Amino acid sequence: MYLEDNSWLLRMFIDYPYLPTPPTVIDAVLNLINLNENDVFADLGSGEGDVLIRAAEKFSCFCVGFEINRQLLLEAKSKIKRTAFNGKVDVACADLFAVDLSPFDAIYVYPFPTIAAKLSEKIQEECRKGVKVLTYDYQLLHFKPAKTAHVHSGMHAHRIYLYKT
Ligand SMILES: C[S@@+](CC[C@H](N)C(=O)[O-])C[C@H]1O[C@@H](n2cnc3c(N)ncnc32)[C@H](O)[C@@H]1O
């Protein structure tokens, strides 16, 4: 699962770059789900960890992130340490396509069209039934959203989608 070389650097620019979910959107995303403290929530491509920290704060559940960019991972680790949720939130340096999705109760991903097809297949194959999958701006293929919400962040209007596997 862990990448030992610098291939992440190349892939980061080609496929799926860092673009953080704005705080208002994070709250809107988390308002679409209701998790309890025994649930495990994952952010695939977790960046600086803001979604995870907010989810732990809101639901007191275990929140794990997978991030390919080591700099962002370090930033996330340092942010997590500064919160009261250290122990409930963790991040690993991993390629999201190498992560086994079967343990998770809810998944957030801010996907780009470049990875939508491959990611949709992975979710379809690995997630248990009834898992909540949330996406921002981009939709999963092969799934019909259970809920869609509109949210404004600055001058931009966004859509968020909730899927149930
Ligand atoms: C659009 S950003 C979303 C960041 C964060 N989830 C948020 O919403 O604020 C996508 C993130 O995925 C990471 N990423 C790109 N390819 C990845 C891969 N194959 N495995 C894990 N992370 C990846 C990027 O470095 C980036 O941090």
PDBQT file of the ligand as one rigid body, heavy atoms in Angstrom, charges set to zero:
ROOT
HETATM    1  C1  LIG A 201      -9.205  17.303  -4.640  1.00  0.00    +0.000 C 
HETATM    2  S1  LIG A 201      -8.038  16.982  -3.354  1.00  0.00    +0.000 S 
HETATM    3  C2  LIG A 201      -9.107  16.673  -1.977  1.00  0.00    +0.000 C 
HETATM    4  C3  LIG A 201      -8.439  16.885  -0.643  1.00  0.00    +0.000 C 
HETATM    5  C4  LIG A 201      -9.335  16.649   0.588  1.00  0.00    +0.000 C 
HETATM    6  N1  LIG A 201     -10.046  15.407   0.496  1.00  0.00    +0.000 N 
HETATM    7  C5  LIG A 201     -10.352  17.752   0.719  1.00  0.00    +0.000 C 
HETATM    8  O1  LIG A 201     -11.475  17.514   0.289  1.00  0.00    +0.000 OA
HETATM    9  O2  LIG A 201     -10.018  18.830   1.210  1.00  0.00    +0.000 OA
HETATM   10  C6  LIG A 201      -7.486  15.370  -3.835  1.00  0.00    +0.000 C 
HETATM   11  C7  LIG A 201      -6.382  14.818  -2.962  1.00  0.00    +0.000 C 
HETATM   12  O3  LIG A 201      -6.092  13.490  -3.386  1.00  0.00    +0.000 OA
HETATM   13  C8  LIG A 201      -4.679  13.285  -3.347  1.00  0.00    +0.000 C 
HETATM   14  N2  LIG A 201      -4.404  12.191  -4.279  1.00  0.00    +0.000 N 
HETATM   15  C9  LIG A 201      -4.251  12.223  -5.621  1.00  0.00    +0.000 A 
HETATM   16  N3  LIG A 201      -4.064  10.991  -6.134  1.00  0.00    +0.000 NA
HETATM   17  C10 LIG A 201      -4.096  10.149  -5.061  1.00  0.00    +0.000 A 
HETATM   18  C11 LIG A 201      -3.970   8.747  -4.923  1.00  0.00    +0.000 A 
HETATM   19  N4  LIG A 201      -3.787   7.956  -5.994  1.00  0.00    +0.000 N 
HETATM   20  N5  LIG A 201      -4.026   8.206  -3.691  1.00  0.00    +0.000 NA
HETATM   21  C12 LIG A 201      -4.206   8.989  -2.584  1.00  0.00    +0.000 A 
HETATM   22  N6  LIG A 201      -4.329  10.335  -2.656  1.00  0.00    +0.000 NA
HETATM   23  C13 LIG A 201      -4.297  10.904  -3.875  1.00  0.00    +0.000 A 
HETATM   24  C14 LIG A 201      -4.119  14.631  -3.762  1.00  0.00    +0.000 C 
HETATM   25  O4  LIG A 201      -2.775  14.778  -3.348  1.00  0.00    +0.000 OA
HETATM   26  C15 LIG A 201      -5.073  15.572  -3.036  1.00  0.00    +0.000 C 
HETATM   27  O5  LIG A 201      -4.640  15.855  -1.741  1.00  0.00    +0.000 OA
ENDROOT
TORSDOF 0
